[in-house]
Amino acid sequence: MTQRPPRHDIVPYDHMCSDRSFFFRPDESGSSLGSVEVKEALVYDQYMRGDIDFTGFRVTISLREQAYQAYLSHVGLMLQPELRDRESWDGRLLFRIPSRPFAFPMPRRNSDPWTFGKRVVDPLQVIARFAFDEIEIQRLRDDRGRRVTMGEAACDRDPGWQAPLRLRA
């Protein structure tokens, strides 16, 4: 995926609503190095502490156990920086997984997403599902542990970046 998925302007995509989620897990069920599933998911309203009748999406990356352990060793634990420390790594990662392009559908919604009762957007659909045999995982921080911006991440790698983890089946 090289482009950002579409978003409606109607739902308040602010700090109180989460419309995109990411999961990383071990899995031994496939013969490839790993798999990706992109699926519609309900938007979570953190203020109301519940799902609303509006779709976002969830990405789940599954890796074979040995590759998953290499991922955990590479990424490590994210240290919680002090509040005033704007330079320390914030835990962001960049994943590069070869795949064929796929389209994201526009989010589906109820005219009033916060209504209770029967959901209008059900059933949730699978957007894409595929296996892969290579992945690159890049921590967005430099060799001194400072964060690398997304703008810097889009450019060629700086020699000061920490080396990425490259896994192949």
DSSP file (Angstrom, degrees, kcal/mol; ACC not computed):
  #  RESIDUE AA STRUCTURE BP1 BP2  ACC     N-H-->O    O-->H-N    N-H-->O    O-->H-N    TCO  KAPPA ALPHA  PHI   PSI    X-CA   Y-CA   Z-CA
    1    1 A M              0   0    0      0, 0.0    96,-0.1     0, 0.0   102,-0.1   0.000 360.0 360.0 360.0 124.0    0.0    0.0    0.0
    2    2 A T        +     0   0    0      2,-0.1     2,-0.3     0, 0.0     0, 0.0   0.546 360.0  60.8-113.9 -11.4    1.6    3.3   -1.0
    3    3 A Q  S    S-     0   0    0      1,-0.0     0, 0.0     0, 0.0     0, 0.0  -0.826  86.8-104.3-116.2 157.5   -1.3    5.7   -0.6
    4    4 A R        -     0   0    0     -2,-0.3   100,-0.1     1,-0.1    -2,-0.1  -0.560  40.2-110.1 -76.9 140.7   -3.3    6.6    2.5
    5    5 A P        -     0   0    0      0, 0.0    -1,-0.1     0, 0.0   101,-0.1  -0.325  42.7 -95.2 -65.0 152.9   -6.8    5.1    2.8
    6    6 A P        -     0   0    0      0, 0.0     2,-0.3     0, 0.0     0, 0.0  -0.270  37.1-161.6 -69.6 156.5   -9.7    7.6    2.4
    7    7 A R        -     0   0    0     99,-0.1     2,-0.2   100,-0.0    49,-0.1  -0.992  18.3-120.9-135.7 144.5  -11.4    9.2    5.3
    8    8 A H        -     0   0    0     -2,-0.3     5,-0.2     1,-0.1     3,-0.0  -0.537  10.7-143.4 -77.6 150.7  -14.8   10.9    5.6
    9    9 A D  S    S+     0   0    0     -2,-0.2    -1,-0.1     1,-0.1     4,-0.1   0.546  90.0  73.6 -86.1  -8.4  -14.9   14.5    6.7
   10   10 A I  S    S+     0   0    0      2,-0.1    -1,-0.1     3,-0.0    -3,-0.0   0.918  81.0  67.5 -78.0 -46.0  -18.1   13.9    8.7
   11   11 A V  S    S-     0   0    0      1,-0.1     2,-1.4     2,-0.0     6,-0.0  -0.572  93.8-111.6 -78.9 138.1  -16.9   12.0   11.7
   12   12 A P        -     0   0    0      0, 0.0     2,-2.3     0, 0.0     5,-0.2  -0.530  30.0-166.8 -72.6  95.8  -14.7   13.9   14.1
   13   13 A Y        +     0   0    0     -2,-1.4     2,-0.2    -5,-0.2     5,-0.0  -0.520  41.8 129.3 -81.1  74.4  -11.3   12.2   13.6
   14   14 A D  S >  S-     0   0    0     -2,-2.3     3,-1.2     4,-0.0    -3,-0.0  -0.376  81.1 -71.4-113.1-164.8   -9.8   13.8   16.6
   15   15 A H  T 3  S+     0   0    0      1,-0.2    -2,-0.1    -2,-0.2    31,-0.0   0.571 127.3  60.7 -68.8  -7.1   -8.0   12.5   19.6
   16   16 A M  T 3  S+     0   0    0     -4,-0.2    30,-3.7     1,-0.1    31,-0.6   0.637  98.3  59.9 -95.7 -15.0  -11.2   10.9   20.9
   17   17 A C  E <   -A   45   0A   0     -3,-1.2     2,-0.6    28,-0.2    28,-0.2  -0.954  62.2-162.3-119.0 131.9  -11.9    8.6   18.0
   18   18 A S  E     +A   44   0A   0     26,-2.9    26,-2.5    -2,-0.4    38,-0.1  -0.947  18.0 164.6-111.6 115.9   -9.7    5.8   16.7
   19   19 A D        +     0   0    0     -2,-0.6    38,-2.4    24,-0.2     2,-0.4   0.443  63.2  53.5-109.1  -1.8  -10.4    4.6   13.2
   20   20 A R  E     +b   57   0A   0     36,-0.2     2,-0.3    38,-0.0    38,-0.2  -0.998  60.4 175.8-136.5 133.6   -7.2    2.7   12.5
   21   21 A S  E     -b   58   0A   0     36,-1.8    38,-2.4    -2,-0.4     2,-0.4  -0.954  12.7-155.4-138.0 158.7   -5.5    0.0   14.5
   22   22 A F  E     -b   59   0A   0     -2,-0.3     2,-0.4    36,-0.2    38,-0.2  -0.998   7.8-174.1-137.8 133.1   -2.5   -2.3   14.1
   23   23 A F  E     -b   60   0A   0     36,-2.7    38,-2.8    -2,-0.4     2,-0.4  -0.980   5.5-167.9-129.9 142.7   -1.8   -5.7   15.6
   24   24 A F  E     +b   61   0A   0     -2,-0.4    38,-0.2    36,-0.2    36,-0.0  -0.999  22.3 159.9-128.9 127.9    1.4   -7.8   15.4
   25   25 A R  E     -b   62   0A   0     36,-2.4    38,-2.3    -2,-0.4     2,-0.2  -0.982  40.2-105.7-149.7 157.5    1.3  -11.4   16.5
   26   26 A P  E     +b   63   0A   0      0, 0.0     2,-0.3     0, 0.0    38,-0.2  -0.574  39.3 172.1 -80.4 150.1    3.0  -14.8   16.3
   27   27 A D        -     0   0    0     36,-2.5     3,-0.2    -2,-0.2    41,-0.1  -0.913  25.1-175.3-160.8 130.4    1.4  -17.4   14.1
   28   28 A E        +     0   0    0     -2,-0.3    36,-0.1    36,-0.2    -1,-0.0   0.216  63.4  96.9-109.1  13.0    2.5  -20.9   13.0
   29   29 A S  S    S+     0   0    0      2,-0.0     2,-0.2     0, 0.0    -1,-0.1   0.680  73.3  66.1 -81.6 -15.9   -0.4  -21.7   10.7
   30   30 A G        -     0   0    0     -3,-0.2     5,-0.1     2,-0.2    -3,-0.0  -0.597  69.9-137.5-106.6 166.6    1.1  -20.6    7.4
   31   31 A S  S    S+     0   0    0     -2,-0.2    -1,-0.1     3,-0.1     2,-0.1   0.566  83.8  78.0 -93.6 -10.9    4.0  -21.9    5.2
   32   32 A S  S    S-     0   0    0      1,-0.1   101,-0.2     2,-0.1    -2,-0.2  -0.310  98.6 -99.9 -88.1 175.8    5.2  -18.4    4.5
   33   33 A L  S    S-     0   0    0     99,-0.8    31,-2.4     1,-0.2     2,-0.3   0.880  93.5 -37.9 -62.1 -38.3    7.2  -16.0    6.7
   34   34 A G  E     -DC 132  63A   0     98,-1.9    98,-2.4    29,-0.2     2,-0.3  -0.961  54.6-124.8-169.2-176.2    4.0  -14.2    7.6
   35   35 A S  E     -DC 131  62A   0     27,-2.1    27,-2.7    -2,-0.3     2,-0.4  -0.971   9.4-144.8-145.8 159.5    0.7  -12.9    6.5
   36   36 A V  E     -DC 130  61A   0     94,-3.0    94,-2.1    -2,-0.3     2,-0.4  -0.984   9.7-171.9-126.5 136.6   -1.2   -9.6    6.5
   37   37 A E  E     -DC 129  60A   0     23,-2.1    23,-2.6    -2,-0.4     2,-0.5  -0.991   1.9-170.4-128.5 125.5   -4.9   -9.1    6.9
   38   38 A V  E     +DC 128  59A   0     90,-3.2    89,-2.6    -2,-0.4    90,-2.0  -0.970  21.0 167.3-113.2 121.8   -6.6   -5.7    6.4
   39   39 A K  E     -DC 126  58A   0     19,-2.5    19,-3.0    -2,-0.5    87,-0.2  -0.960  40.4-100.3-137.5 148.5  -10.1   -5.7    7.6
   40   40 A E  E     - C   0  57A   0     85,-3.0     2,-0.3    -2,-0.3    17,-0.3  -0.389  43.8-177.1 -61.2 147.2  -12.8   -3.1    8.3
   41   41 A A  E     - C   0  56A   0     15,-1.1    15,-3.8   -22,-0.2     2,-0.2  -0.978  30.1 -99.4-144.0 154.1  -13.2   -2.4   12.0
   42   42 A L  E     - C   0  55A   0     -2,-0.3    13,-0.2    13,-0.2     2,-0.2  -0.492  41.5-108.0 -74.0 144.4  -15.6   -0.2   13.9
   43   43 A V  E     -     0   0A   0     11,-2.5     9,-2.6     9,-0.5     2,-0.5  -0.526  32.2-137.5 -69.6 135.9  -14.3    3.2   15.0
   44   44 A Y  E     -AC  18  51A   0    -26,-2.5   -26,-2.9     7,-0.2     2,-0.8  -0.874   6.5-151.9-102.3 124.9  -13.7    3.4   18.7
   45   45 A D  E  >> -AC  17  50A   0      5,-3.0     5,-1.7    -2,-0.5     4,-1.4  -0.854   6.0-167.0 -95.2 109.9  -14.8    6.5   20.6
   46   46 A Q  T  45S+     0   0    0    -30,-3.7    -1,-0.2    -2,-0.8   -29,-0.1   0.780  85.8  54.2 -71.3 -26.9  -12.5    6.8   23.6
   47   47 A Y  T  45S+     0   0    0    -31,-0.6    -1,-0.2     1,-0.2   -30,-0.1   0.938 118.2  34.2 -70.6 -46.6  -14.7    9.4   25.3
   48   48 A M  T  45S-     0   0    0    -32,-0.2    -2,-0.2     2,-0.2    -1,-0.2   0.608 105.4-133.4 -81.9 -12.5  -17.8    7.1   25.1
   49   49 A R  T  <5 +     0   0    0     -4,-1.4     2,-0.3     1,-0.2    -3,-0.2   0.938  69.7  78.2  58.8  51.5  -15.6    4.0   25.6
   50   50 A G  E   <S- C   0  45A   0     -5,-1.7    -5,-3.0    -7,-0.0    -1,-0.2  -0.985  83.9 -79.5-172.5 168.7  -17.2    2.1   22.9
   51   51 A D  E     - C   0  44A   0     -2,-0.3     2,-0.3    -7,-0.2    -7,-0.2  -0.473  37.4-150.1 -77.2 149.0  -17.5    1.4   19.2
   52   52 A I  E     -     0   0A   0     -9,-2.6     2,-2.2     2,-0.2    -9,-0.5  -0.784  32.8 -96.9-114.5 165.5  -19.6    3.6   17.0
   53   53 A D  E    S+     0   0A   0     60,-2.9    57,-2.2    -2,-0.3     2,-0.3  -0.445  91.5  95.7 -83.7  68.5  -21.5    2.6   13.8
   54   54 A F  E     -E  109   0B   0     -2,-2.2   -11,-2.5    55,-0.2     2,-0.3  -0.971  69.5-121.9-155.4 139.5  -18.8    3.8   11.4
   55   55 A T  E     + C   0  42A   0     53,-2.7   -13,-0.2    -2,-0.3     2,-0.2  -0.704  34.9 153.5 -98.7 143.2  -16.0    1.9    9.8
   56   56 A G  E     - C   0  41A   0    -15,-3.8   -15,-1.1    -2,-0.3     2,-0.3  -0.271  41.6-101.1-123.9-143.4  -12.2    2.3    9.9
   57   57 A F  E     -bC  20  40A   0    -38,-2.4   -36,-1.8   -17,-0.3     2,-0.4  -0.994  15.4-148.5-151.2 160.5   -9.8   -0.5    9.5
   58   58 A R  E     -bC  21  39A   0    -19,-3.0   -19,-2.5    -2,-0.3     2,-0.5  -0.993   9.3-156.9-128.2 133.2   -7.5   -2.9   11.3
   59   59 A V  E     -bC  22  38A   0    -38,-2.4   -36,-2.7    -2,-0.4     2,-0.5  -0.951   9.5-171.3-110.1 127.1   -4.2   -4.3   10.0
   60   60 A T  E     -bC  23  37A   0    -23,-2.6   -23,-2.1    -2,-0.5     2,-0.5  -0.977   3.0-167.7-120.4 120.8   -2.9   -7.6   11.5
   61   61 A I  E     -bC  24  36A   0    -38,-2.8   -36,-2.4    -2,-0.5     2,-0.4  -0.935   6.3-166.8-107.0 125.4    0.6   -8.8   10.7
   62   62 A S  E     -bC  25  35A   0    -27,-2.7   -27,-2.1    -2,-0.5     2,-0.3  -0.938   4.8-172.3-112.8 133.6    1.3  -12.4   11.7
   63   63 A L  E     -bC  26  34A   0    -38,-2.3   -36,-2.5    -2,-0.4   -29,-0.2  -0.930  32.0-101.2-123.2 148.2    4.8  -13.8   11.7
   64   64 A R     >  -     0   0    0    -31,-2.4     4,-2.7    -2,-0.3     3,-0.4  -0.315  47.7-101.8 -60.1 154.2    6.2  -17.3   12.3
   65   65 A E  H  > S+     0   0    0      1,-0.2     4,-2.4     2,-0.2     5,-0.2   0.847 119.8  48.7 -53.2 -46.6    7.5  -17.7   15.8
   66   66 A Q  H  > S+     0   0    0      1,-0.2     4,-1.7     2,-0.2    -1,-0.2   0.908 115.1  45.3 -63.7 -41.5   11.2  -17.4   15.0
   67   67 A A  H  > S+     0   0    0     -3,-0.4     4,-2.2     2,-0.2    -2,-0.2   0.873 111.2  54.1 -68.1 -37.5   10.6  -14.2   12.9
   68   68 A Y  H  X S+     0   0    0     -4,-2.7     4,-2.4     1,-0.2    -2,-0.2   0.907 107.9  49.4 -63.3 -41.8    8.3  -12.8   15.7
   69   69 A Q  H  X S+     0   0    0     -4,-2.4     4,-2.3    -5,-0.2    -1,-0.2   0.881 109.3  52.0 -65.2 -37.5   11.1  -13.4   18.3
   70   70 A A  H  X S+     0   0    0     -4,-1.7     4,-2.3     2,-0.2    -2,-0.2   0.898 109.1  51.4 -63.6 -39.8   13.6  -11.6   16.0
   71   71 A Y  H  X S+     0   0    0     -4,-2.2     4,-2.8     2,-0.2     5,-0.4   0.936 110.1  48.3 -60.2 -48.1   11.1   -8.7   15.7
   72   72 A L  H  X S+     0   0    0     -4,-2.4     4,-2.2     1,-0.2    -2,-0.2   0.895 112.8  48.4 -61.6 -40.3   10.7   -8.5   19.5
   73   73 A S  H  < S+     0   0    0     -4,-2.3    -1,-0.2     2,-0.2    -2,-0.2   0.882 114.7  46.1 -66.9 -37.8   14.5   -8.5   19.9
   74   74 A H  H  < S+     0   0    0     -4,-2.3    -2,-0.2    -5,-0.2    -1,-0.2   0.937 120.4  35.5 -71.3 -47.9   15.0   -5.8   17.3
   75   75 A V  H  < S+     0   0    0     -4,-2.8    -2,-0.2    -5,-0.2    -3,-0.2   0.912  88.8 176.5 -76.4 -42.6   12.3   -3.4   18.4
   76   76 A G     <  -     0   0    0     -4,-2.2     2,-0.3    -5,-0.4    -2,-0.1  -0.107  45.2 -35.7  66.8-170.1   12.7   -4.0   22.2
   77   77 A L        -     0   0    0     -4,-0.1     2,-0.6     1,-0.0    14,-0.1  -0.662  58.6-124.3 -87.2 141.3   10.8   -2.1   24.7
   78   78 A M        -     0   0    0     -2,-0.3     2,-0.3    12,-0.1    -2,-0.1  -0.756  25.3-136.6 -84.5 121.1    9.9    1.5   24.1
   79   79 A L        -     0   0    0     -2,-0.6    12,-0.0     1,-0.1    -1,-0.0  -0.578  19.0-117.9 -76.6 140.0   11.2    3.6   27.0
   80   80 A Q        -     0   0    0     -2,-0.3     3,-0.1     1,-0.0    -1,-0.1  -0.694  32.6-143.0 -80.0 114.7    8.8    6.2   28.3
   81   81 A P        -     0   0    0      0, 0.0     2,-0.1     0, 0.0    -1,-0.0  -0.292  24.8 -93.4 -73.7 162.1   10.5    9.6   27.7
   82   82 A E    >   -     0   0    0      1,-0.1     3,-1.8     2,-0.0     6,-0.1  -0.407  42.3-106.5 -68.6 155.0   10.1   12.4   30.1
   83   83 A L  T 3  S+     0   0    0      1,-0.3    -1,-0.1    -3,-0.1     0, 0.0   0.825 118.8  46.0 -56.0 -36.6    7.3   14.8   29.2
   84   84 A R  T 3  S+     0   0    0      1,-0.1     2,-1.2     2,-0.0    -1,-0.3   0.507  85.8 102.5 -86.9  -3.3    9.6   17.6   28.0
   85   85 A D    <   +     0   0    0     -3,-1.8     3,-0.2     1,-0.2    -1,-0.1  -0.670  37.4 164.9 -85.8  94.8   11.8   15.3   25.9
   86   86 A R        +     0   0    0     -2,-1.2    -1,-0.2     1,-0.2     4,-0.1   0.457  68.7  60.5 -89.2  -2.0   10.6   15.9   22.4
   87   87 A E  S    S+     0   0    0     59,-0.1    60,-3.3    -3,-0.1    -1,-0.2   0.704  78.9 100.4 -97.1 -23.5   13.6   14.2   20.8
   88   88 A S  B    S-F  146   0C   0     58,-0.3    58,-0.2    -3,-0.2    57,-0.1  -0.222  87.6 -84.1 -70.7 157.6   13.4   10.6   22.2
   89   89 A W        -     0   0    0     56,-1.4    -1,-0.1     1,-0.1    52,-0.1  -0.328  32.6-158.8 -61.8 133.5   11.9    7.8   20.1
   90   90 A D        -     0   0    0     50,-0.3    -1,-0.1    -3,-0.1   -12,-0.1   0.260  47.4 -99.5-101.2  11.1    8.1    7.7   20.3
   91   91 A G        +     0   0    0      1,-0.3     2,-0.1    49,-0.1    50,-0.1   0.461  69.9 150.4  91.3   0.8    7.7    4.0   19.3
   92   92 A R        -     0   0    0     48,-0.2    48,-2.1    56,-0.1     2,-0.3  -0.432  23.5-168.8 -72.8 143.7    6.9    4.5   15.6
   93   93 A L  E     -G  139   0D   0     46,-0.2     2,-0.5    -2,-0.1    46,-0.2  -0.918  16.5-143.3-129.0 153.7    7.9    1.8   13.2
   94   94 A L  E     -G  138   0D   0     44,-2.5    44,-2.8    -2,-0.3     2,-0.5  -0.986  16.9-163.7-118.3 124.2    8.1    1.6    9.4
   95   95 A F  E     -G  137   0D   0     -2,-0.5     2,-0.6    42,-0.2    42,-0.2  -0.912   5.2-166.0-109.1 132.8    7.1   -1.7    7.8
   96   96 A R  E     +G  136   0D   0     40,-2.5    40,-1.9    -2,-0.5    -2,-0.0  -0.963  17.3 164.4-118.5 114.1    8.0   -2.6    4.2
   97   97 A I        -     0   0    0     -2,-0.6     2,-0.1    38,-0.2    38,-0.1  -0.985  36.1-125.3-130.0 118.8    6.2   -5.7    2.9
   98   98 A P        +     0   0    0      0, 0.0     2,-0.3     0, 0.0    36,-0.2  -0.430  47.8 146.0 -64.9 133.7    6.0   -6.4   -0.8
   99   99 A S        -     0   0    0     -2,-0.1     3,-0.1    33,-0.1    33,-0.0  -0.982  52.0 -94.8-157.6 163.9    2.5   -6.8   -2.0
  100  100 A R        -     0   0    0     -2,-0.3     0, 0.0     1,-0.1     0, 0.0  -0.587  57.3 -93.8 -77.0 148.6    0.3   -6.1   -5.0
  101  101 A P        -     0   0    0      0, 0.0     2,-0.3     0, 0.0    -1,-0.1  -0.314  46.9-174.8 -62.1 146.6   -1.6   -2.8   -4.8
  102  102 A F        -     0   0    0     -3,-0.1     2,-0.3    26,-0.0    26,-0.1  -0.987  20.7-118.4-142.3 152.4   -5.1   -3.0   -3.3
  103  103 A A        -     0   0    0     -2,-0.3     0, 0.0    24,-0.1     0, 0.0  -0.654  14.7-140.2 -93.5 144.2   -7.9   -0.5   -2.9
  104  104 A F        -     0   0    0     -2,-0.3     2,-0.1  -100,-0.1    23,-0.0  -0.874  23.0-129.6 -96.3 132.6   -9.4    0.7    0.4
  105  105 A P        -     0   0    0      0, 0.0     3,-0.1     0, 0.0    22,-0.0  -0.430  31.4 -95.2 -74.9 157.2  -13.1    1.2    0.3
  106  106 A M        -     0   0    0      1,-0.1   -99,-0.1    -2,-0.1   -50,-0.0  -0.437  54.9 -91.1 -63.8 146.6  -14.6    4.5    1.6
  107  107 A P        -     0   0    0      0, 0.0     2,-0.3     0, 0.0    -1,-0.1  -0.305  39.1-135.9 -59.3 143.3  -15.7    4.2    5.2
  108  108 A R        +     0   0    0    -52,-0.1   -53,-2.7    -3,-0.1     2,-0.3  -0.751  30.5 176.0 -98.8 151.7  -19.3    3.1    5.7
  109  109 A R  B     -E   54   0B   0     -2,-0.3     2,-0.3   -55,-0.2   -55,-0.2  -0.993  34.8-117.0-154.9 158.2  -21.4    4.8    8.3
  110  110 A N        -     0   0    0    -57,-2.2     4,-0.1    -2,-0.3     9,-0.0  -0.661  40.0-116.0 -84.6 150.2  -24.8    5.2    9.9
  111  111 A S  S    S+     0   0    0      1,-0.3    -1,-0.1    -2,-0.3     0, 0.0   0.836 117.9  28.8 -60.7 -29.8  -26.3    8.7    9.4
  112  112 A D  S >  S-     0   0    0      1,-0.1     3,-2.0   -59,-0.1    -1,-0.3  -0.814  78.3-171.6-126.5  91.0  -25.9    9.0   13.2
  113  113 A P  T 3  S+     0   0    0      0, 0.0   -60,-2.9     0, 0.0    -1,-0.1   0.687  80.3  61.2 -59.0 -19.9  -22.9    6.8   14.2
  114  114 A W  T 3  S+     0   0    0    -62,-0.2     2,-0.2   -61,-0.1   -60,-0.0   0.315  76.7 117.3 -92.4   9.6  -23.6    7.2   17.9
  115  115 A T    <   -     0   0    0     -3,-2.0     2,-0.2   -62,-0.1   -62,-0.2  -0.512  59.9-134.1 -75.5 145.2  -27.1    5.6   17.8
  116  116 A F        +     0   0    0     -2,-0.2     2,-0.3   -64,-0.1    -2,-0.0  -0.626  62.8  50.1 -94.7 158.5  -27.5    2.4   19.8
  117  117 A G  S    S+     0   0    0     -2,-0.2     2,-0.1     2,-0.0    -2,-0.0  -0.874  95.8  14.9 118.9-152.1  -29.3   -0.7   18.4
  118  118 A K  S    S-     0   0    0     -2,-0.3     2,-0.3     1,-0.1    -3,-0.0  -0.380  76.7-121.7 -65.5 133.3  -28.8   -2.6   15.2
  119  119 A R        -     0   0    0      1,-0.1    -1,-0.1    -2,-0.1     3,-0.1  -0.551  15.1-160.8 -76.8 136.9  -25.6   -1.7   13.3
  120  120 A V  S    S+     0   0    0     -2,-0.3    -1,-0.1     1,-0.2   -11,-0.1   0.794  88.2  55.7 -83.0 -32.6  -26.0   -0.4    9.8
  121  121 A V  S    S+     0   0    0    -13,-0.1    -1,-0.2     3,-0.0   -13,-0.1   0.524  85.6 148.3 -84.9  -5.8  -22.3   -1.2    8.8
  122  122 A D        +     0   0    0      2,-0.1     2,-0.1    -3,-0.1     3,-0.0  -0.438  41.2  50.8 -71.8 150.1  -22.4   -4.9    9.6
  123  123 A P  S    S-     0   0    0      0, 0.0     2,-0.2     0, 0.0    -1,-0.0   0.618  81.3-139.0 -80.1 152.2  -21.0   -7.3    8.4
  124  124 A L        -     0   0    0     -2,-0.1     2,-0.3   -84,-0.1    -2,-0.1  -0.560  21.9-138.2 -76.0 139.0  -17.5   -6.0    8.4
  125  125 A Q        -     0   0    0     -2,-0.2   -85,-3.0   -84,-0.0     2,-0.5  -0.665   9.7-117.8-102.9 151.2  -15.6   -6.9    5.3
  126  126 A V  E     -D   39   0A   0     -2,-0.3   -87,-0.3   -87,-0.2     3,-0.1  -0.761  23.9-170.4 -80.9 129.0  -12.0   -8.1    4.6
  127  127 A I  E     -     0   0A   0    -89,-2.6     2,-0.3    -2,-0.5   -88,-0.2   0.874  66.3 -12.8 -88.2 -44.2  -10.2   -5.5    2.5
  128  128 A A  E     -D   38   0A   0    -90,-2.0   -90,-3.2   -26,-0.1    -1,-0.4  -0.983  54.3-175.8-157.3 149.3   -7.1   -7.6    1.7
  129  129 A R  E     +D   37   0A   0     -2,-0.3     2,-0.3   -92,-0.2   -92,-0.2  -0.950  21.5 148.2-148.5 126.9   -5.4  -10.8    2.8
  130  130 A F  E     -D   36   0A   0    -94,-2.1   -94,-3.0    -2,-0.3     2,-0.2  -0.993  36.5-125.2-157.6 158.2   -2.0  -12.0    1.6
  131  131 A A  E     -D   35   0A   0     -2,-0.3     2,-0.3   -96,-0.2   -96,-0.3  -0.682  25.3-165.4-100.4 158.0    1.1  -14.0    2.6
  132  132 A F  E     -D   34   0A   0    -98,-2.4   -98,-1.9    -2,-0.2   -99,-0.8  -0.976  23.1-159.6-143.3 156.8    4.7  -12.7    2.3
  133  133 A D  S    S+     0   0    0     -2,-0.3    36,-2.5  -100,-0.2     2,-0.3   0.321  79.2  41.8-118.6   3.8    8.2  -14.1    2.4
  134  134 A E  E     + H   0 168D   0     34,-0.2     2,-0.3   -36,-0.2    34,-0.2  -0.991  56.9 171.9-150.3 147.6   10.1  -10.9    3.2
  135  135 A I  E     - H   0 167D   0     32,-2.1    32,-2.7    -2,-0.3     2,-0.4  -0.991  16.9-153.3-150.5 147.2    9.7   -8.0    5.5
  136  136 A E  E     -GH  96 166D   0    -40,-1.9   -40,-2.5    -2,-0.3     2,-0.5  -0.996  10.1-165.6-124.4 130.5   11.8   -5.0    6.6
  137  137 A I  E     -GH  95 165D   0     28,-2.6    28,-2.8    -2,-0.4     2,-0.5  -0.967   6.3-173.6-120.3 119.2   11.1   -3.4   10.0
  138  138 A Q  E     -G   94   0D   0    -44,-2.8   -44,-2.5    -2,-0.5     2,-0.4  -0.951  18.2-142.9-117.9 119.6   12.7    0.1   10.6
  139  139 A R  E     -G   93   0D   0     -2,-0.5     2,-2.2    24,-0.2    23,-0.3  -0.663  24.1-127.7 -73.3 131.9   12.6    1.8   14.0
  140  140 A L  S    S+     0   0    0    -48,-2.1     8,-2.1    -2,-0.4   -50,-0.3  -0.451  75.7  94.8 -85.1  68.8   12.1    5.5   13.3
  141  141 A R  B     -I  147   0E   0     -2,-2.2    21,-1.7     6,-0.3     6,-0.2  -0.980  68.2-121.0-150.3 157.6   15.0    6.6   15.4
  142  142 A D  B >   -J  161   0F   0      4,-2.5     3,-2.1    -2,-0.3    19,-0.3  -0.243  44.3 -84.5 -92.8-176.0   18.7    7.4   14.8
  143  143 A D  T 3  S+     0   0    0     17,-2.6    18,-0.1     1,-0.3    -1,-0.1   0.600 128.3  54.9 -69.5  -8.8   21.8    5.8   16.2
  144  144 A R  T 3  S-     0   0    0     16,-0.2    -1,-0.3     2,-0.1    17,-0.1   0.328 121.1-105.1-101.6   5.8   21.5    8.1   19.3
  145  145 A G  S <  S+     0   0    0     -3,-2.1   -56,-1.4     1,-0.3     2,-0.2   0.513  75.1 137.6  88.0   4.5   18.0    7.0   20.1
  146  146 A R  B     -F   88   0C   0    -58,-0.2    -4,-2.5     1,-0.1    -1,-0.3  -0.520  58.8 -96.5 -85.1 153.9   16.3   10.2   18.8
  147  147 A R  B     -I  141   0E   0    -60,-3.3     2,-0.4    -6,-0.2    -6,-0.3  -0.304  26.4-143.9 -68.5 150.5   13.1   10.1   16.7
  148  148 A V        -     0   0    0     -8,-2.1   -56,-0.1   -56,-0.1    -8,-0.0  -0.959  23.9-123.4-111.3 132.0   13.2   10.3   13.0
  149  149 A T     >  -     0   0    0     -2,-0.4     4,-2.0     1,-0.1     5,-0.1  -0.285  18.8-114.6 -73.7 161.6   10.3   12.2   11.4
  150  150 A M  H  > S+     0   0    0      1,-0.2     4,-1.6     2,-0.2     5,-0.1   0.848 118.3  57.1 -63.6 -33.5    7.9   10.7    8.9
  151  151 A G  H  > S+     0   0    0      1,-0.2     4,-0.6     2,-0.2    -1,-0.2   0.912 108.6  45.1 -62.3 -42.8    9.3   13.2    6.3
  152  152 A E  H >4 S+     0   0    0      1,-0.2     3,-0.6     2,-0.2    -2,-0.2   0.843 109.3  57.3 -67.6 -33.1   12.8   11.9    6.9
  153  153 A A  H 3< S+     0   0    0     -4,-2.0    -1,-0.2     1,-0.2    -2,-0.2   0.813 100.9  56.6 -67.7 -30.1   11.5    8.3    6.7
  154  154 A A  H 3< S+     0   0    0     -4,-1.6    -1,-0.2    -3,-0.2    -2,-0.2   0.714 101.5  70.7 -74.6 -20.0   10.1    8.9    3.2
  155  155 A C  S << S-     0   0    0     -4,-0.6     3,-0.1    -3,-0.6    -3,-0.0  -0.247 106.5 -66.7 -86.0 178.1   13.5   10.0    2.0
  156  156 A D  S    S-     0   0    0      1,-0.1    -1,-0.2    -2,-0.1    -2,-0.1  -0.320  70.9 -84.7 -61.3 151.0   16.5    7.8    1.4
  157  157 A R        -     0   0    0     -3,-0.1    -1,-0.1     1,-0.1    -4,-0.1  -0.304  38.8-129.4 -62.9 139.3   17.9    6.3    4.6
  158  158 A D    >   -     0   0    0      1,-0.1     3,-2.1    -3,-0.1    -1,-0.1  -0.678  18.0-124.1 -83.3 141.4   20.3    8.5    6.5
  159  159 A P  T 3  S+     0   0    0      0, 0.0    -1,-0.1     0, 0.0     4,-0.1   0.706 110.0  62.7 -61.1 -16.8   23.6    6.7    7.5
  160  160 A G  T 3  S+     0   0    0      2,-0.1   -17,-2.6   -18,-0.0   -16,-0.2   0.538  79.8 106.8 -85.3  -6.4   22.8    7.6   11.1
  161  161 A W  B <  S-J  142   0F   0     -3,-2.1   -19,-0.2   -19,-0.3     2,-0.2  -0.357  82.7-102.3 -68.4 151.4   19.6    5.6   11.2
  162  162 A Q        -     0   0    0    -21,-1.7   -21,-0.1   -23,-0.3   -23,-0.1  -0.516  49.9 -94.6 -69.3 144.1   19.6    2.4   13.2
  163  163 A A        -     0   0    0     -2,-0.2   -24,-0.2     1,-0.1    -1,-0.1  -0.309  41.1-120.9 -63.2 139.7   19.8   -0.6   10.9
  164  164 A P        -     0   0    0      0, 0.0     2,-0.6     0, 0.0   -26,-0.2  -0.368  20.8-112.8 -75.9 161.0   16.5   -2.1    9.9
  165  165 A L  E     -H  137   0D   0    -28,-2.8   -28,-2.6    -2,-0.1     2,-0.5  -0.858  32.2-165.9 -91.3 122.9   15.6   -5.8   10.6
  166  166 A R  E     -H  136   0D   0     -2,-0.6     2,-0.4   -30,-0.2   -30,-0.2  -0.958   6.7-175.9-114.9 120.9   15.3   -7.7    7.3
  167  167 A L  E     +H  135   0D   0    -32,-2.7   -32,-2.1    -2,-0.5     2,-0.3  -0.941   3.8 177.9-119.0 138.0   13.7  -11.1    7.4
  168  168 A R  E      H  134   0D   0     -2,-0.4   -34,-0.2   -34,-0.2   -35,-0.0  -0.988 360.0 360.0-137.0 146.9   13.3  -13.6    4.5
  169  169 A A              0   0    0    -36,-2.5   -35,-0.1    -2,-0.3    -1,-0.0   0.465 360.0 360.0 -77.9 360.0   11.8  -17.0    4.4
